[in-house]
């Protein structure tokens, strides 16, 4: 007797560094070619503006969560199938106003996308990042995971390990590679999540998702891995694949992808 394999979902996450700008660089063509079931976007920078026409008819269910400040931050989630429910900034009031956290509930899992705050020059936002944002989001994800598996994707603004950054020695106290930020990622993984890319590529070096526009950093692959899909560890067997799509252009970040088996 043969059994029909469970269908898989393809999820894509991309920091577009301004959605309108990315649209002029082949955004829609790239997304149509990748054909995701769920698309998570960060740094949409729409503010109160109406979302632009995206020409993505296969992703009709759309939620845009923008910052109060025009042209700043913002997230979005597009899906082939309508979510059962959508929440924004549900991890706490201290996260509101910047459009950074968006969660969608589907039949057998949650998808949460985030644009995690950068600690900024001089690490002036490090205390907020590590003392407020990270504990609140970690607690929120744990609450969701009590009900069904969670896929947490986005620009998490941290290079977790030395292998995730081209020049670790030069960036010990740079935003995104401080001991404090890396320890927060440790805590999140220890709370019950897997770094999906490292499940399939545990020790592969030179794989990055962000490159500075300066000094031909992308051409020389002097980058950082800042973009992730974390998944509930107890649903490990549902992971099919995870990749960094580093040949795709349109932003200073590239998309990341995970494939997930429907239960």
C-alpha positions in Angstrom: 0.0 0.0 0.0 1.4 3.4 -1.0 0.7 6.6 0.8 0.4 10.1 -0.7 3.2 12.4 0.7 2.0 15.4 2.6 2.1 18.6 0.6 4.8 21.1 1.3 4.6 24.9 1.8 7.3 27.2 0.5 7.9 30.3 2.6 10.0 33.2 1.6 11.3 36.1 3.7 13.0 39.2 2.3 14.1 42.6 3.7 13.4 44.6 0.6 15.0 47.9 1.8 12.0 49.9 0.6 9.3 48.1 -1.2 8.7 50.8 -3.9 12.4 50.8 -4.7 12.6 47.0 -4.8 9.7 47.0 -7.2 11.9 48.9 -9.7 14.5 46.2 -9.4 12.5 43.1 -10.5 10.8 42.3 -7.2 7.6 40.9 -8.7 9.4 38.8 -11.3 11.7 37.4 -8.6 8.7 36.5 -6.4 6.7 34.9 -9.2 9.7 32.8 -10.1 10.1 31.6 -6.6 6.4 30.9 -6.3 6.0 31.0 -2.5 2.9 30.1 -0.5 3.7 32.7 2.1 5.9 35.8 1.6 7.2 37.8 4.5 8.7 41.2 3.9 10.6 43.6 6.1 11.7 47.2 5.8 8.8 48.0 3.5 9.0 51.7 4.4 5.4 52.5 3.4 4.2 54.5 6.4 0.6 55.5 6.0 0.8 55.2 2.2 -1.4 52.7 0.4 0.6 49.6 -0.6 1.7 49.7 -4.2 0.4 47.4 -6.9 2.5 44.2 -6.7 1.3 42.1 -9.6 1.3 38.9 -7.5 -2.1 37.4 -8.2 -1.1 34.1 -6.5 -0.7 35.8 -3.2 -4.1 37.5 -2.7 -4.2 37.6 1.1 -2.1 40.6 2.3 -1.4 42.3 5.5 0.8 45.4 5.6 2.0 46.6 9.0 3.6 50.0 8.7 5.4 52.3 11.1 3.8 55.5 12.3 6.9 57.3 11.0 6.8 57.7 7.2 9.4 55.8 5.2 10.6 53.8 8.2 10.7 50.1 9.0 7.4 48.1 8.4 6.6 44.5 7.7 4.1 42.6 5.4 2.8 39.1 5.0 1.3 37.8 1.7 -0.3 34.4 1.4 -1.8 32.0 -1.1 -4.4 30.9 1.5 -6.1 33.2 3.9 -4.8 33.1 7.5 -7.3 32.2 10.2 -6.2 35.3 12.1 -3.6 38.0 12.0 -2.0 39.9 14.9 0.4 42.9 15.0 2.7 43.8 17.8 0.9 41.3 20.1 4.1 40.7 22.1 3.5 44.0 24.0 2.8 47.7 23.8 6.5 48.5 24.0 6.9 47.1 20.5 4.2 49.2 18.9 4.6 52.1 16.5 7.4 50.7 14.3 5.5 48.0 12.3 8.1 45.4 13.2 6.1 42.3 14.2 3.4 40.5 12.3 1.9 37.1 13.0 -0.5 35.0 11.0 -2.3 31.8 12.2 -2.9 29.0 9.7 -4.6 25.7 10.2 -1.6 23.8 11.6 1.1 26.4 12.2 1.9 30.1 12.8 4.0 32.3 10.7 5.6 35.3 12.5 7.7 37.8 10.6 9.9 40.4 12.3 12.1 43.3 11.4 14.2 43.3 14.6 15.5 46.7 15.7 19.1 47.5 14.8 21.1 48.4 17.9 22.5 51.4 15.8 25.7 53.4 15.9 27.2 53.6 19.3 24.9 50.7 20.4 22.5 53.4 21.5 19.5 51.0 21.1 21.1 47.9 22.5 19.4 48.1 25.8 16.0 48.3 24.2 16.8 45.6 21.7 18.1 43.1 24.4 16.2 44.3 27.4 12.7 44.9 25.9 12.3 43.5 22.4 14.0 40.2 22.7 12.4 39.0 26.0 8.9 40.1 24.8 9.1 38.4 21.5 10.7 35.2 23.0 7.8 35.0 25.4 5.2 35.6 22.7 6.7 33.0 20.4 6.6 30.5 23.3 3.0 31.2 23.9 2.2 30.5 20.3 4.3 27.4 20.2 2.2 26.0 23.1 -0.7 25.7 20.6 0.9 24.8 17.2 4.3 25.0 15.5 5.8 28.4 14.8 7.9 29.5 11.8 9.6 32.8 12.8 11.2 34.5 9.8 12.7 37.8 9.0 15.6 40.2 9.4 16.6 39.3 12.9 19.5 41.7 12.7 22.1 39.4 14.3 25.0 37.3 12.9 24.6 34.5 15.4 28.0 32.7 15.1 31.4 33.7 13.7 30.7 31.6 10.7 27.7 34.0 10.0 29.9 37.0 9.3 32.8 37.6 7.0 35.0 39.5 9.4 34.2 38.6 13.0 37.4 40.0 14.5 36.7 43.4 13.1 33.1 43.6 14.4 33.2 42.4 18.0 31.2 45.5 19.2 29.4 46.3 16.0 25.6 46.4 16.1 24.4 42.9 15.1 27.4 41.1 16.4 27.7 42.1 20.0 27.9 39.4 22.7 24.6 40.6 24.0 22.7 40.2 20.8 24.2 36.8 20.0 23.3 35.6 23.6 19.7 36.6 22.9 19.7 34.4 19.8 21.1 31.6 22.0 18.3 32.1 24.4 15.7 32.0 21.7 17.0 28.8 20.2 17.3 27.2 23.7 13.6 28.1 24.3 12.6 25.6 21.6 13.6 26.7 18.1 15.9 25.6 15.4 17.8 27.7 12.9 16.5 26.0 9.8 19.4 27.0 7.5 21.9 25.4 9.9 19.8 22.2 10.1 20.7 21.6 6.5 24.0 23.5 6.3 25.5 23.1 9.8 29.1 24.3 9.1 28.9 25.9 5.6 30.9 29.2 5.6 30.5 32.2 3.4 26.7 32.1 3.3 25.4 35.6 3.9 22.1 37.5 3.4 23.2 41.1 3.8 26.1 43.1 2.2 26.9 46.7 2.6 26.5 48.8 -0.6 30.0 50.1 0.1 33.3 48.8 -1.4 31.7 46.2 -3.6 31.0 44.1 -0.6 28.5 41.9 -2.3 30.8 41.2 -5.3 33.6 40.2 -2.7 31.1 38.4 -0.5 32.0 40.4 2.6 28.6 39.9 4.2 26.6 39.0 7.3 23.8 36.4 7.8 21.1 38.5 9.3 18.0 36.9 7.8 16.5 33.6 9.2 13.7 31.2 9.5 13.6 29.7 13.0 11.1 26.8 13.4 9.7 25.0 16.4 12.2 22.3 17.4 9.5 19.8 18.2 8.4 20.0 14.5 11.9 19.2 13.2 10.6 16.3 11.0 8.4 18.7 9.1 11.4 20.7 7.7 12.1 19.8 4.1 14.7 22.3 3.1 16.1 25.8 3.9 18.2 28.1 1.7 19.7 31.5 1.4 18.9 32.8 -2.1 22.1 34.8 -2.5 22.0 34.9 -6.2 18.8 37.0 -6.1 19.2 40.8 -6.2 16.9 43.8 -5.7 17.9 44.9 -2.1 21.0 45.0 0.1 19.5 41.8 1.6 18.7 38.6 -0.4 15.7 36.4 0.3 15.8 33.3 2.5 13.5 30.3 2.0 12.2 27.4 4.0 10.1 24.4 2.8 7.7 22.9 5.4 5.6 19.8 5.3 2.0 20.2 6.1 0.9 17.9 9.0 
